[in-house]
C-alpha cells in the first residue's frame, strides 16, 4: 500500500506541474476503484477529483487547489 500511495502522490505532483493524460488516467483509475468499493454495485454517476496542496499547521495552515478533473463516469465503457 505504501508504494501505491507514493505512486499516487507522484502522479498528483506531475499533474500540478504539467497535467498529462497518463497521470490523470492513473488517478481516475484509483478513484474509480475506491468509490466502487464504497457504493452500491452498478451505480450510475459521475465523479471527479481535486489535487489540493496543504501547507503549514494549525492556524497557519493554507490550502491551494491546483487541479480539478473533469467529471468522469464511475463505470468506464460499460464495465461494472
C-alpha positions in Angstrom: 0.0 0.0 0.0 2.9 2.4 0.7 4.1 2.1 -2.9 0.6 2.7 -4.2 0.4 5.9 -2.1 3.8 7.1 -3.3 2.7 6.5 -6.9 -0.5 8.5 -6.5 1.5 11.3 -4.8 3.9 11.3 -7.7 1.0 11.5 -10.2 -0.5 14.4 -8.3 2.8 16.3 -8.3 3.1 15.7 -12.0 -0.5 16.9 -12.6 0.3 20.1 -10.5 3.3 20.8 -12.7 2.1 19.7 -16.1 -1.1 17.7 -16.4 -0.8 14.7 -18.8 -3.4 12.2 -19.9 -1.4 9.4 -18.3 -1.2 10.9 -14.8 -4.8 11.9 -14.9 -5.9 8.4 -16.0 -3.8 6.8 -13.2 -5.6 8.8 -10.6 -9.0 8.3 -12.2 -8.5 4.6 -12.2 -7.7 4.6 -8.5 -10.6 7.0 -7.6 -13.0 4.7 -9.6 -11.8 1.6 -7.8 -12.1 3.3 -4.3 -15.6 4.7 -5.0 -16.8 1.3 -6.3 -15.8 -0.3 -3.0 -17.9 2.2 -1.1 -21.0 2.3 -3.3 -23.7 0.0 -4.4 -22.9 -2.1 -7.5 -23.7 -0.7 -10.9 -24.4 2.8 -9.6 -24.5 5.2 -12.5 -22.9 8.5 -11.5 -20.0 10.8 -12.4 -17.2 11.5 -10.0 -14.2 13.9 -10.1 -11.1 14.6 -8.1 -9.1 17.6 -7.0 -5.4 17.9 -6.3 -5.0 20.1 -3.2 -1.7 21.1 -1.7 -1.8 21.8 2.1 1.0 23.8 3.8 1.6 24.7 7.4 -0.1 23.5 10.6 -2.9 24.7 12.9 -3.9 28.3 12.3 -1.1 28.8 9.8 -2.4 26.1 7.5 -3.3 27.0 3.9 -4.7 25.0 1.0 -4.4 25.5 -2.7 -6.4 23.6 -5.2 -4.0 23.2 -8.2 -6.1 20.9 -10.4 -9.8 19.8 -10.6 -10.6 17.0 -13.0 -13.5 16.9 -15.4 -16.3 14.7 -14.2 -16.0 11.2 -15.4 -18.3 8.1 -15.2 -17.9 5.7 -12.3 -18.1 2.9 -14.9 -16.0 3.2 -18.0 -17.1 1.9 -21.3 -20.0 0.0 -19.8 -17.8 -2.1 -17.4 -19.3 -2.6 -14.0 
